[in-house]
Amino acid sequence: MSHILIVDDEPDILELLAITIRRLHLTPVSAANIHEAKACLSQQSFQLCLTDMRLPDGSGMELITHIQQQYADLPVVMLTAYGSVDVAIEAMKAGAFDFLSKPVELDKLRSIIQNAIRLDAAPQSPDNKTQIPGIIGQSQAIERLNDQINKVARSHAPVFIHGESGTGKELVARAIHNLGPRAEQPFIAVNCGAIPADLMESEFFGHKKGAFTGASGNKEGFFQAAHEGTLFLDEVADLPLSMQVKLLRAIQENRVRPVGSETELAVDVRILSASHKDLQMEVDDKNFREDLFYRLDVINLQVPPLRERLDDVPLLCAHILQRFAQSLNSPPVQLSHNAQHLLQEYYFPGNVRELENILQRAVTLIDGSQIEVNDLHLKSVQPATNHQELSHQLAPGETLEEYLEDAERAILMRALEQCRWNKTAAAEQLGMSFRSMRYRLKKLRID
C-alpha cells in the first residue's frame, strides 16, 4: 500500500489530512517536526510528502532541500498560510511538486495526491539524456534542455519557456506535459496573440447562451477544456493588460466565471507559457503586469536558437525530410554534402521553422531526388558562425530595407555574442545608448 508522509505540528491538520488520505485507500504516516520527518524518510519509502512551512525545529524549505538531495524522486507538497504566494513560489523553485494554502481545500488535496501518485507510478528513465520525442538533436544545448524538461515535468510548478520565434517552444511544452502526471489529460495550446481583444474573456473562460449577440449556446473556455490537464499560453506577452488581470485571478483562485454566468467553476490546470519577448523587459516597460510575471515565471526554461546548435542540423534535416516523404508517400529526398555543409554555416534567423521552410521549398521545386546548394535559395546575407562579411548584392526579390535589416541584425548579433549577451556592454561597444540598443533589438525581434 502507498504511504504518504505528513509533517505538521497541528493535531487538527494532521487528523484532517490523515482522514482524507485513508479515504483514498492510502496510508498516512505523521511527523511533528523536521527531525521526526527525516527519521521516517530513512526508515521507509513514501509516494508523497506533505509538509507545513513553519515547523517547531525549522522551515519546510529545509525539508524540501533535504528530500531533493536524498530522495529526488519523492514529490513534496508545501502547506502554506492563505495568501503566502511568495513562499509557495519559492518552495516550487526549490523543487516542491505543488503547494496548498490553509485552510486546505479537500478537493484540491485529493487532486494533488492523485497526480503525485500517478507521477510516482510512471516509469523513470535512468538517463536524462534519453531523447525526448519531438526534441531532435544531440548537441550539448539539447542535452541540457532534455535534462531540464525531465526535471520540470515532475512538478506542478508553472513554467515560462523563452526562446526566439521558430525554436520549438510548443514542442517543449508538449514534452513537459507528456512526461508528467497529467499526460493522459488534455493539452490545450493557445496563441494569445491571435485572439481578438473583444473575444478574449469568452475564449478563456467560456460563455453562457445569450451572454452577448451571437452567443447561440453555451461554450466552454480554454480553462474548462484543459481541466485536470495543461494549458499552454503561447506568446503570453501579447495579452492586453485588461486580460492579464483576469488571467491572474483565474490562476490564483483556480476558478473561472463564464461570461453571462452568475457562478464560478473550479478548474485544475497546470499553466505553461511562452514568448519570444523578454518578459522582464515587458514588465519594465509597463506592458506586462509584474504580479502575473511572478506567477508564470516560477521556473524558466530557455530554448536555444538553432545557430547555437548547428551540429544538430544534419539530424534535423533527416527528420524533416523523412516527415515530408511520409506525407507525400514517396522516398525521402537526400541533401548533397555541399548543401548540408552550407546549411551548417547558415545563421537561421528564423530557427527550426526557417529550416523547415527552406527544405519544404526545395523538396517542392527540385526535379531529381537530391537537394543541391542552388536548390536551397538561401538569402544572400548569411551571417554564419564565423560572421562572414555581408554580400553587397541584393538577392532576387529582396528589398533594400530587408537587406539593411539583415545587415543590422548581423552586426547586433555579433556584438551581443562577443559580449556574452550583456546588452549594456554590447551597446557601449557599438557606441549607442542602452535605450537605442533595446529599441533596435525589439524592432528586429532579437531576444
C-alpha positions as CSV (number, residue, x, y, z in Angstrom):
1,M,0.0,0.0,0.0
2,S,1.2,3.5,-0.8
3,H,2.4,5.6,2.2
4,I,2.1,9.4,2.5
5,L,4.3,11.4,4.9
6,I,2.5,14.3,6.7
7,V,4.7,16.8,8.5
8,D,2.8,19.3,10.7
9,D,2.7,20.2,14.4
10,E,-1.0,20.9,14.5
11,P,-3.0,17.9,15.6
12,D,-6.2,19.0,13.9
13,I,-4.5,19.5,10.5
14,L,-2.8,16.1,10.9
15,E,-6.1,14.4,11.6
16,L,-7.9,16.1,8.6
17,L,-5.1,15.2,6.2
18,A,-4.9,11.6,7.5
19,I,-8.7,11.1,7.1
20,T,-8.6,12.3,3.5
21,I,-5.6,10.1,2.7
22,R,-7.2,7.0,4.2
23,R,-10.3,7.6,2.1
24,L,-8.1,7.4,-1.0
25,H,-7.0,3.9,0.3
26,L,-3.5,5.2,1.1
27,T,-1.6,5.0,4.4
28,P,-0.7,8.3,6.3
29,V,2.4,8.5,8.4
30,S,2.7,11.5,10.7
31,A,5.7,13.6,11.9
32,A,5.5,16.7,14.1
33,N,8.8,18.2,13.1
34,I,11.8,18.0,10.7
35,H,13.8,15.6,12.9
36,E,10.9,13.1,13.0
37,A,10.3,13.5,9.3
38,K,14.0,12.7,8.4
39,A,13.8,9.7,10.7
40,C,10.6,8.4,8.9
41,L,12.2,9.0,5.5
42,S,15.3,6.9,6.5
43,Q,13.1,4.0,7.6
44,Q,10.7,3.5,4.7
45,S,9.7,4.8,1.3
46,F,6.9,7.2,0.6
47,Q,4.9,8.2,-2.5
48,L,4.3,11.8,-1.4
49,C,5.3,14.2,1.4
50,L,3.0,16.9,2.7
51,T,4.9,19.4,4.9
52,D,3.9,22.6,6.6
53,M,6.0,25.7,6.0
54,R,6.5,26.5,9.7
55,L,7.7,23.7,11.9
56,P,9.0,23.7,15.5
57,D,12.6,23.0,14.6
58,G,12.9,24.8,11.3
59,S,11.4,25.6,7.9
60,G,9.6,23.3,5.5
61,M,12.1,24.6,2.9
62,E,14.9,22.8,4.8
63,L,12.9,19.6,4.4
64,I,12.3,20.2,0.7
65,T,16.1,20.7,0.2
66,H,16.9,17.5,2.2
67,I,14.4,15.5,0.1
68,Q,15.8,17.0,-3.2
69,Q,19.3,15.9,-2.2
70,Q,18.5,12.5,-0.7
71,Y,15.2,11.3,-2.3
72,A,15.0,13.2,-5.6
73,D,12.0,11.2,-6.9
74,L,9.8,11.9,-3.9
75,P,7.2,14.6,-4.7
76,V,6.8,17.2,-1.9
77,V,3.7,19.5,-1.4
78,M,4.2,22.6,0.8
79,L,1.3,23.7,3.1
80,T,1.3,27.5,3.5
81,A,-0.8,30.1,5.2
82,Y,-3.5,31.6,3.0
83,G,-2.2,34.2,0.7
84,S,1.5,33.3,1.1
85,V,2.1,33.3,-2.6
86,D,5.8,34.3,-2.4
87,V,6.5,31.4,-0.1
88,A,4.7,29.0,-2.3
89,I,6.6,30.2,-5.4
90,E,10.0,29.9,-3.5
91,A,9.0,26.3,-2.5
92,M,8.3,25.3,-6.1
93,K,11.5,26.9,-7.3
94,A,13.3,24.8,-4.7
95,G,11.7,21.6,-6.1
96,A,8.3,21.3,-4.5
97,F,5.7,19.4,-6.6
98,D,2.9,21.8,-5.6
99,F,1.5,23.8,-2.7
100,L,-1.7,24.0,-0.8
101,S,-3.0,27.0,1.1
102,K,-4.5,26.6,4.6
103,P,-7.4,26.1,5.2
104,V,-6.9,23.1,2.9
105,E,-9.5,22.6,0.2
106,L,-10.1,18.8,0.3
107,D,-10.9,18.6,-3.5
108,K,-7.6,20.2,-4.3
109,L,-5.8,18.0,-1.8
110,R,-7.3,14.8,-3.4
111,S,-6.4,16.0,-6.9
112,I,-2.8,16.8,-5.9
113,I,-2.4,13.4,-4.1
114,Q,-3.7,11.5,-7.2
115,N,-1.4,13.4,-9.5
116,A,1.6,12.7,-7.3
117,I,0.7,9.0,-7.1
118,R,0.4,8.8,-10.9
119,L,3.8,10.6,-11.1
120,D,5.4,8.1,-8.7
121,A,4.0,5.1,-10.6
122,A,5.3,6.4,-14.0
123,P,8.4,4.6,-15.3
124,Q,11.5,6.7,-14.8
125,S,14.3,7.0,-17.4
126,P,17.6,6.1,-15.8
127,D,19.4,8.5,-18.1
128,N,18.0,12.0,-18.6
129,K,20.0,12.2,-21.8
130,T,17.5,9.8,-23.4
131,Q,15.9,11.5,-26.5
132,I,12.6,13.2,-25.7
133,P,10.0,12.6,-28.5
134,G,9.7,15.8,-30.6
135,I,13.0,17.3,-29.4
136,I,15.5,16.5,-32.2
137,G,19.2,16.8,-31.6
138,Q,22.3,15.5,-29.7
139,S,24.2,18.8,-29.0
140,Q,25.1,19.9,-25.5
141,A,22.4,22.6,-25.7
142,I,19.7,20.0,-26.4
143,E,21.0,17.6,-23.7
144,R,20.7,20.4,-21.2
145,L,17.2,21.2,-22.4
146,N,16.2,17.5,-22.2
147,D,17.5,17.4,-18.7
148,Q,15.5,20.4,-17.7
149,I,12.4,19.1,-19.3
150,N,12.7,15.8,-17.4
151,K,13.0,17.7,-14.1
152,V,10.2,20.2,-14.5
153,A,7.8,17.6,-15.9
154,R,7.8,16.0,-12.4
155,S,6.3,19.2,-10.9
156,H,3.1,21.2,-11.0
157,A,5.0,24.5,-11.0
158,P,4.3,27.0,-13.7
159,V,7.0,27.1,-16.4
160,F,7.8,30.0,-18.6
161,I,9.5,28.9,-21.9
162,H,11.6,31.6,-23.5
163,G,13.1,31.4,-27.0
164,E,13.2,33.1,-30.3
165,S,10.4,32.6,-32.9
166,G,10.7,29.2,-34.6
167,T,12.8,27.4,-31.9
168,G,10.0,25.0,-30.9
169,K,8.6,26.3,-27.7
170,E,5.3,24.4,-28.1
171,L,7.2,21.2,-28.7
172,V,8.9,21.8,-25.3
173,A,5.6,22.5,-23.6
174,R,4.1,19.3,-25.1
175,A,7.1,17.3,-23.9
176,I,6.7,18.7,-20.3
177,H,3.0,17.7,-20.4
178,N,3.6,14.2,-21.9
179,L,6.3,13.3,-19.3
180,G,4.3,14.5,-16.3
181,P,1.4,13.1,-14.3
182,R,-1.2,14.8,-16.5
183,A,-0.1,13.1,-19.7
184,E,-3.4,11.3,-20.1
185,Q,-5.4,14.6,-19.7
186,P,-5.9,17.4,-22.2
187,F,-3.1,19.6,-23.5
188,I,-4.7,22.9,-24.7
189,A,-2.4,25.3,-26.7
190,V,-3.5,28.9,-27.0
191,N,-1.9,31.5,-29.2
192,C,-2.5,34.6,-27.2
193,G,-1.6,36.9,-30.0
194,A,-4.2,35.5,-32.4
195,I,-7.3,36.2,-30.3
196,P,-9.4,39.4,-30.9
197,A,-9.4,41.5,-27.8
198,D,-13.2,41.6,-27.6
199,L,-13.4,37.7,-27.6
200,M,-10.6,37.0,-25.1
201,E,-12.7,36.6,-22.0
202,S,-15.2,34.3,-23.7
203,E,-12.4,32.2,-25.3
204,F,-10.5,31.8,-22.0
205,F,-13.5,31.4,-19.6
206,G,-16.4,30.3,-21.8
207,H,-19.8,31.9,-22.0
208,K,-23.5,31.2,-21.4
209,K,-26.1,31.1,-24.1
210,G,-27.4,34.7,-24.8
211,A,-24.5,36.3,-22.9
212,F,-23.9,38.6,-25.9
213,T,-25.0,38.9,-29.6
214,G,-24.1,35.7,-31.4
215,A,-23.8,33.6,-28.3
216,S,-26.3,30.9,-29.5
217,G,-25.3,28.3,-27.0
218,N,-23.1,27.5,-24.0
219,K,-19.4,27.4,-24.8
220,E,-16.6,26.2,-22.6
221,G,-13.4,28.2,-22.5
222,F,-9.7,27.2,-22.6
223,F,-9.5,26.7,-18.8
224,Q,-12.5,24.3,-18.8
225,A,-11.2,22.4,-21.8
226,A,-7.8,21.9,-20.1
227,H,-9.4,20.8,-16.7
228,E,-7.1,18.3,-15.0
229,G,-4.6,18.8,-17.8
230,T,-2.2,21.5,-19.1
231,L,-3.0,25.0,-20.5
232,F,-0.2,26.3,-22.7
233,L,-0.3,30.1,-23.2
234,D,1.9,30.8,-26.3
235,E,3.0,34.4,-26.9
236,V,1.6,35.3,-23.5
237,A,3.3,38.7,-23.7
238,D,0.8,39.7,-26.3
239,L,-2.1,39.7,-23.9
240,P,-3.6,43.1,-23.2
241,L,-3.3,44.4,-19.7
242,S,-7.1,44.1,-19.1
243,M,-6.9,40.4,-19.8
244,Q,-3.8,40.0,-17.7
245,V,-5.8,41.0,-14.6
246,K,-8.4,38.4,-15.3
247,L,-5.9,35.7,-16.1
248,L,-4.0,36.4,-12.9
249,R,-7.2,36.0,-10.8
250,A,-8.1,32.7,-12.5
251,I,-4.6,31.3,-11.8
252,Q,-4.7,32.5,-8.2
253,E,-8.2,31.3,-7.4
254,N,-8.3,28.2,-9.6
255,R,-11.8,29.4,-10.6
256,V,-13.3,31.0,-13.7
257,R,-16.6,32.7,-14.3
258,P,-18.0,32.2,-17.8
259,V,-19.3,35.3,-19.5
260,G,-23.0,35.7,-18.6
261,S,-22.9,33.3,-15.7
262,E,-23.5,34.2,-12.0
263,T,-21.5,31.2,-10.7
264,E,-17.8,30.3,-10.8
265,L,-16.4,27.0,-11.9
266,A,-13.4,25.3,-10.2
267,V,-10.6,24.4,-12.6
268,D,-7.5,22.4,-12.1
269,V,-4.9,23.2,-14.7
270,R,-1.1,23.3,-14.9
271,I,0.0,26.6,-16.6
272,L,2.8,26.6,-19.1
273,S,3.5,29.8,-21.0
274,A,6.0,31.0,-23.7
275,S,7.1,34.1,-25.6
276,H,9.8,35.2,-27.9
277,K,9.8,38.5,-25.9
278,D,11.8,39.2,-22.8
279,L,9.0,39.3,-20.1
280,Q,11.2,41.1,-17.6
281,M,11.7,43.9,-20.2
282,E,7.9,43.9,-20.9
283,V,7.4,44.4,-17.1
284,D,9.9,47.2,-17.0
285,D,8.2,48.9,-20.0
286,K,4.8,48.6,-18.2
287,N,3.4,46.3,-20.9
288,F,3.1,43.3,-18.6
289,R,1.9,43.0,-15.0
290,E,4.6,42.2,-12.5
291,D,2.4,40.1,-10.3
292,L,1.4,37.9,-13.3
293,F,5.0,37.7,-14.4
294,Y,6.0,36.2,-11.0
295,R,3.1,33.7,-11.2
296,L,4.1,32.5,-14.7
297,D,7.9,32.6,-14.4
298,V,8.3,30.3,-11.4
299,I,10.6,28.1,-13.5
300,N,12.3,29.5,-16.5
301,L,13.3,27.3,-19.5
302,Q,15.5,28.7,-22.3
303,V,15.1,27.1,-25.7
304,P,18.4,27.5,-27.6
305,P,18.3,29.1,-31.1
306,L,19.4,26.9,-34.0
307,R,22.6,28.9,-34.5
308,E,23.8,27.7,-31.1
309,R,23.3,24.0,-32.0
310,L,24.3,23.9,-35.7
311,D,25.7,20.4,-35.1
312,D,22.1,19.2,-34.9
313,V,21.3,20.5,-38.4
314,P,22.0,17.1,-40.1
315,L,19.7,15.2,-37.7
316,L,17.0,17.9,-38.1
317,C,17.3,17.8,-41.9
318,A,17.0,14.0,-41.9
319,H,13.9,14.1,-39.6
320,I,12.2,16.9,-41.6
321,L,12.8,15.2,-45.0
322,Q,11.6,11.9,-43.6
323,R,8.4,13.6,-42.4
324,F,7.9,15.2,-45.8
325,A,8.4,11.9,-47.6
326,Q,5.8,10.2,-45.4
327,S,3.2,13.0,-46.1
328,L,3.9,12.6,-49.8
329,N,4.1,8.8,-49.7
330,S,7.4,8.9,-51.6
331,P,11.1,8.0,-50.9
332,P,12.9,10.7,-48.8
333,V,14.8,13.3,-50.8
334,Q,18.6,13.5,-49.9
335,L,20.8,16.5,-49.2
336,S,24.0,16.7,-51.1
337,H,27.2,17.1,-49.0
338,N,27.7,20.7,-50.1
339,A,24.1,21.6,-49.4
340,Q,24.3,20.2,-45.9
341,H,27.6,21.9,-45.3
342,L,26.1,25.3,-46.4
343,L,23.1,24.8,-44.0
344,Q,25.5,24.2,-41.1
345,E,27.2,27.5,-41.9
346,Y,23.9,29.4,-42.1
347,Y,22.7,31.7,-39.3
348,F,19.0,30.8,-39.3
349,P,17.3,34.0,-38.0
350,G,14.0,32.0,-38.3
351,N,15.4,29.0,-36.4
352,V,14.0,25.5,-37.0
353,R,10.9,26.9,-38.6
354,E,13.0,28.6,-41.2
355,L,14.9,25.3,-41.8
356,E,11.6,23.5,-42.4
357,N,10.5,26.2,-44.9
358,I,13.8,26.0,-46.8
359,L,13.6,22.3,-47.1
360,Q,9.9,22.2,-48.0
361,R,10.5,24.8,-50.8
362,A,13.5,22.7,-52.1
363,V,11.5,19.4,-52.0
364,T,8.7,21.1,-53.9
365,L,10.8,22.6,-56.6
366,I,13.6,20.1,-57.4
367,D,13.3,17.7,-60.3
368,G,15.5,15.0,-59.0
369,S,15.9,13.2,-55.7
370,Q,18.8,15.3,-54.3
371,I,18.8,18.8,-52.9
372,E,21.8,20.8,-54.2
373,V,23.2,24.2,-53.0
374,N,21.3,26.2,-55.6
375,D,18.0,24.5,-54.5
376,L,18.2,26.0,-51.0
377,H,17.8,29.6,-52.2
378,L,19.3,31.0,-49.0
379,K,19.3,34.7,-48.6
380,S,22.4,36.5,-49.9
381,V,23.0,37.7,-46.4
382,Q,24.1,34.6,-44.5
383,P,25.7,35.6,-41.2
384,A,27.2,32.2,-40.3
385,T,29.0,31.1,-37.1
386,N,32.2,32.9,-38.3
387,H,30.2,36.0,-39.1
388,Q,31.4,36.2,-42.7
389,E,31.3,39.6,-44.5
390,L,27.9,40.7,-45.9
391,S,27.4,40.4,-49.7
392,H,27.0,43.7,-51.5
393,Q,24.4,42.3,-53.9
394,L,20.7,42.0,-53.2
395,A,19.0,38.7,-53.7
396,P,16.3,38.5,-56.3
397,G,13.1,39.9,-54.9
398,E,14.9,41.3,-51.8
399,T,14.2,44.9,-50.9
400,L,16.8,47.4,-49.8
401,E,15.1,47.6,-46.4
402,E,15.2,43.9,-45.9
403,Y,18.9,43.9,-46.9
404,L,19.7,46.6,-44.4
405,E,17.8,44.9,-41.6
406,D,19.7,41.7,-42.2
407,A,23.0,43.7,-42.1
408,E,22.0,45.4,-38.9
409,R,20.8,42.2,-37.3
410,A,24.2,40.5,-38.1
411,I,26.1,43.4,-36.6
412,L,24.0,43.4,-33.4
413,M,24.2,39.6,-33.0
414,R,28.0,39.7,-33.4
415,A,28.3,42.3,-30.7
416,L,26.0,40.5,-28.4
417,E,27.8,37.2,-28.7
418,Q,31.2,38.9,-28.2
419,C,29.8,40.5,-25.0
420,R,28.2,37.2,-23.9
421,W,24.7,38.7,-24.4
422,N,25.4,41.6,-22.0
423,K,23.3,44.2,-23.7
424,T,24.8,47.2,-21.9
425,A,28.3,46.1,-22.9
426,A,27.2,45.5,-26.5
427,A,25.6,48.9,-26.6
428,E,28.9,50.5,-25.4
429,Q,30.9,48.5,-28.0
430,L,28.7,49.8,-30.8
431,G,28.7,53.4,-29.5
432,M,25.0,53.6,-28.8
433,S,22.8,54.1,-25.7
434,F,21.2,51.2,-24.0
435,R,17.7,52.6,-24.8
436,S,18.7,52.7,-28.5
437,M,20.0,49.1,-28.3
438,R,16.8,47.9,-26.7
439,Y,14.7,49.7,-29.4
440,R,16.7,48.1,-32.2
441,L,16.6,44.6,-30.6
442,K,12.8,44.9,-30.3
443,K,12.4,46.2,-33.8
444,L,14.5,43.3,-35.3
445,R,12.9,40.7,-32.9
446,I,16.2,39.8,-31.3
447,D,15.9,38.4,-27.8
